[in-house]
Amino acid sequence: MPQDSAPPLLYDAPPAPPAESSGEPSAAAGAPAHQAAFDWLETARAERQRVGLVRTLRPRPADSPLLDLASNDYLGLARHPEVTHGAAEAAHRWGAGATGSRLVTGSTELHDRLEEELAAFCGFEAALVLSSGYAANLAAVTALTGPGTLVVSDAGNHASLIDGCRLSRARTEIAAHADPDAVRTALTGHDGRALVVTDAVFSVDGDAAPLPALAAACRSRGAALLVDDAHGLGVLGEGGRGALSAAGLAGDGDVVATMTLSKSLGSQGGAVLGPARVIEHLVNTARTFIFDTGLAPAAAGGALAALRLLAREPHRAARAGEVARTLHARLTAAGLAAVRPDAAVVSVRAPSPDAAVRWAADCRAAGLAVGCFRPPSVPDGISRLRLTARGDLTDGQIDRAVGIIVATAPAD
Ligand SMILES: Cc1ncc(COP(=O)(O)O)c(C=O)c1O
């Protein structure tokens, strides 16, 4: 490259590939036999197409003109200048990567600070930060269970909790959704260690788990309670301290919380919060903590900046709930079947997977990004639009979003 030409930015479009063939053998006729090893994928793809469940990636430009009700940026902090500055400053100071696993070189003073402030904010004794909320759930479930343990898991739990149960080698009983009596029954007669796992707010319908009743069920049988507060942090509880704080359970000796830093905090990463002895046990035994590179400093710095912003400006949490209730009221008044939101997720039913996909596409064409859930992501087979009631939406933006969703709604 000539010295005087500026290097392309990382996110510029790459140059077009040369038109000529590279000379590599193709998978078509005459290809070597070993290239048939993945031919079964064609059958799988045809089946996805047949049932209308093809998923595609849609890279978004940095300056998307769409009104966003699809992301998990509940408080609109992902692009807040304090948060992006916190991320950039951390990258400059600590490096682009954590450089190693947390137990080797991947723990910085920044990770330590974030863990301390996150635990204090949410009302827990200690916290441990991991590279994602997914990894946090795998860590917590597997480290706190094992062969001989009984795990009771809500039927509507997030995939990462489900995968934690699968990896745990514990006996897992699936309890009816948000049903403390079902949990109590599942625990009855079990002698050894037991762990009840639930989302605090369920990702699909945005409904909340009955945490006080679940804790009572656990306590009546000596079981521990693990709650994934991915959708509660930043939205529920005083100033967004989360669902466990709201339920008066934060900091209790038999309660553990997991969280993601990628939703309300607008960053990336996950965390487990609980009694110090639980966190110490995870540091020593949780495989997704031990055998994983530490959270990138930029993600830790962004999350810490967002946490401090939230602590300083508690009204942000309440506004997300208010937007959710407004969206729900306006959409149901227009005749749509929306589930009453307990946090910042508003779920609107669609008549079929195809109708949901078309509805979301029509919204997009009209300038509105919405989420679209359909089987197999939804265990009950009901397809939905999933709306994020971002706390930074203006009343005008809410009007516009409701107008588009109602105007594009399928006839049934
Ligand atoms: C309930 C729940 N738990 C865990 C996760 C995983 O978090 P992360 O995206 O940080 O891996 C998600 C995120 O999508 C979620 O919705």
The ligand as an SDF file (V2000), in Angstrom:
LIG
                    3D

 16 16  0  0  0  0  0  0  0  0999 V2000
  -32.7700  -15.1370   29.7130 C   0  0  0  0  0  0  0  0  0  0  0  0
  -31.4250  -15.0890   29.0700 C   0  0  0  0  0  0  0  0  0  0  0  0
  -30.3990  -15.6770   29.6880 N   0  0  0  0  0  0  0  0  0  0  0  0
  -29.1720  -15.6630   29.1620 C   0  0  0  0  0  0  0  0  0  0  0  0
  -28.9140  -15.0600   27.9560 C   0  0  0  0  0  0  0  0  0  0  0  0
  -27.5430  -15.1130   27.3810 C   0  0  0  0  0  0  0  0  0  0  0  0
  -26.8400  -13.9360   27.5940 O   0  0  0  0  0  0  0  0  0  0  0  0
  -25.6560  -13.5240   26.6290 P   0  0  0  0  0  0  0  0  0  0  0  0
  -26.2800  -13.0230   25.3840 O   0  0  0  0  0  0  0  0  0  0  0  0
  -24.8950  -12.5060   27.3850 O   0  0  0  0  0  0  0  0  0  0  0  0
  -24.8660  -14.7640   26.3750 O   0  0  0  0  0  0  0  0  0  0  0  0
  -29.9520  -14.4110   27.2950 C   0  0  0  0  0  0  0  0  0  0  0  0
  -29.6590  -13.6840   26.0580 C   0  0  0  0  0  0  0  0  0  0  0  0
  -29.9780  -13.6770   25.0480 O   0  0  0  0  0  0  0  0  0  0  0  0
  -31.2470  -14.4460   27.8490 C   0  0  0  0  0  0  0  0  0  0  0  0
  -32.2840  -13.8710   27.2290 O   0  0  0  0  0  0  0  0  0  0  0  0
  1  2  1  0
  2  3  1  0
  2 15  2  0
  3  4  2  0
  4  5  1  0
  5  6  1  0
  5 12  2  0
  6  7  1  0
  7  8  1  0
  8  9  2  0
  8 10  1  0
  8 11  1  0
 12 13  1  0
 12 15  1  0
 13 14  2  0
 15 16  1  0
M  END
$$$$
